[in-house]
């Protein structure tokens, strides 16, 4: 069990983010919450990614995470508390999973600054600052293996679910500038996510035809660099509705893709499947910049 510590917010984050070497941006397929406590190769890859970032001297001032599990109505919100709680937003799992904590600090003053700096693509209004949410499992389940010391301040950005996909991509475009201020942007969801179709008896290299087809179509956009076209996924045919009966797990990809700078090529990892109906495909851009 990871106990909560009295982490002190770094002094430089009490005022403002400082210019820094450009941070990468990543999209992570997080899959089942069990991945955080089982020694799966997904978890191993998240741990290895954190170790690689550290070895390359990539030290974020802040991690901004967009998770599939924080949906808002019509406005965007940023978590603004000093010590965000760990949310166990699931049921029917072992107690060990509920015992997990991710005690990373928040960044209240930075949240206020970013809420004023960013604006809604709908009406140009400022973002809201939230003091109730915390870290849902889309955030802490991947950050815990990646940054186990939980010393880097973390902030979540909500997603207004009812908006057109291109509006989410537009918000991602605004996040690009934050990468030059020491912010590591992490989108956490799944390229394919259909819980009703899951088959727990299939191997990680097996999936439904529609899972593979939709997964390949996303990879084609990665390869071409036409990331804006990821917003058109609802027009790709019946496989899109099978891949995402609801598209909450797809939307974080649009934020990550929007934050990619022109010409940045992705490095793909975890290009496989879980339970036949989840794509764990993940990507990081700008790691070697």
N, C-alpha and C positions, 0 to 999 in steps of 0.2 A: 504494500500500500504506500502511496506517495502522500506524505502528510503536508499540510499547508505550512509554509514558512512565512516569516515576517520580512518579505523582500522589500527593500527600499527602492523607490523609483529613482533611476539615475538622474543626477542633477541637471544634465544637459537637456533632458526631456521635460523638465519642469517649465521650460520657457519655449523652446522651439526646436524643430528638427534642423540639423546642420547639413549643409551640402556635403556629399560624400561620393566615392566611386559608385557608379550605377549598380544597383542591386538586381539580381535576377527576378524573374516572375515565373511562377509554376502553377500548374494544374495537377491536382492529385486525385486519383480515383481511390476513395477511402473504403468502399465496400462495407462488409459487415463490421459492427463494433468489436467483434471478437478478435479482429486482426490486431488490436492493440495489446492483447494479453497472450495470444497464441504466437508461437514462433513460426509464423508464415513467411514466405519469401516477400510478401508485400511489406510486412513490418521490417524485415531485414533491409529492404531497399530504402525505406524511409530513414532508418538508422544510418545506413551508408551515405545517404544524401547529406544528412547533417554533418557527418564526419568529413565529407568532401568539402563542404562549404567552409568548415573550420580550417581544414588543411590549406585551403586557398586564401585564407585570410579574409573571408567574406563575413563581416560582423554587422548585421543589421542593427540600426538604432530602434527599429520597431517592426513588428510583423503585423500586417493588415490581412486578415483572413475573411474571405467570403465563403460562407458555408451553405450547403443545401438545406440546412436545418434551421435557418433563421429567416422566415418569410414575414414580411410586413404587408400592410395594405397598399397605400398609395405613395408613401414617403420612404426615403432612405434614412436609416439611423446608424449612428456609430456608438459603440459601447463607451461610456465615459466614466466608469468607476475606477477607483484606485486598485481594488483587489477583486477582480471578477470571480464569480463563483464557477465551479465546475458543474455543468448540467448533465444529468444522466437521463437523456431524452429517449428512453427505450424501455422495453419490458421483456420479461421472460428469459433473462440471461443470468449467468452465475453471479454470486455475490462478489466475487473477485473483480468483476467489471464495474460494479457499483462502488467498490472501494477505491477506484482510481481517482486521483486528483491531479489537476495541473495548476499549480499555484503561481503562474507567471503574473507579474503586475500588469495593470492597465496603464494608461497615460491620460489622465483627465484633462490636463491643460492642452495637450496636443489634440485631443478629441474636439475640444472647443474650437481650436484654430482650424482644424481640417473641416469641421462642420460649416464654418463660415467661408472657407476657401473653395470647397467643392460646391456644386449646385445641381439641382434637379434638372435633368434633360427635358422635363415636362414643362416647367414654368419658371425655371431659373431661381427657384427659392433655395435657401440654405438647407443643409441637412439637419436632422434632429440629433440630439445627444440623449442616449438611453442609459438609465441607471438601474435597470432591472434584469437584463438578459444574462450576460456572462459568456462562458465558453461552452458551446454545445459539442456533441461528440464529433461532428464534422471538422471541428477545429482541434480539440485536444487529443483525439485519437491518432492524428498524424503528427502533431507537434511534440507529443510526449516521447515517441521514439527518436524524432529528429533533433529536438533540443531538450534533452531530459533534465537539464539543470534548471530550466524554466526561469532563467534570469532576464531574457529579452522581453520587454513590454509587448503585449499583444492586444490588438483591437479587432473587433468584428464589425463588419458592415452588413446591414440587412439587405434583403432583396424584396422589392415590391412585386409580389408574384403576378398580379393581374396585368402588368404592363407588357407591351409588345417586346419581343426578344431584342430588337435593335436598340431599345432604350437601355437595356442592361449593357450592351456592347458600348454604347456611348458613355455610360458611366465608367466603364473600364478604360476608355480613352482618357478620361480625366485623371485616372490613377497613374498614368504613365509618368507624369512629372514627379510623383512621389518617389519613384525609384532612384532619382538623383539626390534625394534627401535621406538616404539610408533606410528606406522602407522596403522590406521584402514582402511582395504581394503573393498570396497563396489562395487559389481557388480550390475548393474541396467539394467534390461531388462524384459523378460517374458519367462517362461518355454514353454508357447504356445502363439503364436502371429500371428493371421490371420485377418487382418483388413477387407478384402473383405467378410469374412464370418460372421462378427459381427452382432448380433441381439440385438438391444437396448431394446427390449421388454421382454427379459428373465431375470429371477431372478439370483442372484449370486450363487445359488446352482444348476443351470442348465447349461448344456454344451452339445456340440455335442459329439457323441461317440468317434470320433477320438481325440477330445480335452482331454477327460477323459483317453483314452488309453495312449496317449503320456505322459500326466501328471503322470500317474501311473508308467510308465516305468522309468521316471526320479526319482520318489520317491523310486523305487526299488534299483536304484544305490546309492541313499542316504543311504538307510537302510543297504545295503551290504558293504558300504564303498569303493566300486569299482568305485571311482570317475573318474579315467582315462577312463573308458568305456563310460562316457558321450560324449567323443569326437567322438564316432562311431555312433552318432544319425542318420546320413544320411543312415545308413544301417539297420535301425529298421523297415522298411516297408513303405507302402504308407501313413500311418498316420504321418510320419515325414514330408513329403512334404505338407500335409494339415496343420500340426501344424506350419510349417515355410515355406511359399512360398519363403521368403528370410529369412536368419538365423541371421540377425543383432541383433535381440532381444535375441537370444539363446547364442551367443558368450560370453557375459559378465559372464554367468554362468560358463564357462570354466575357466575364470581367477580366479573367487572366489574358484571354486573347486580345481584348481591347488595350491592355497595358503593354503589349509587345511593341517594341520599336520597329520601324521599317527595316527590313533586311536581316532581322534576327532569326536564325534558324533554330528549330526546336531540337532538343535531345530527348528522345522517347525512352521511357522506362516502364516496367510493369505492363508490357503489351500482351496481356493475356486476359483470361476471363475467370469469374468466380460464380459458381452455381449455374452456369449456362446462360444467365440472363443479366449479368453484370459485367461491363467492361471495366477493367482496372487500368486501362491505358492512361498514362500520365506523361507530362511533358514539362520541361524547363527550358526557358529562353534566357539568353544573356549570361549564361554561367561562365563563359570564357571571354566575355567582353572586357 
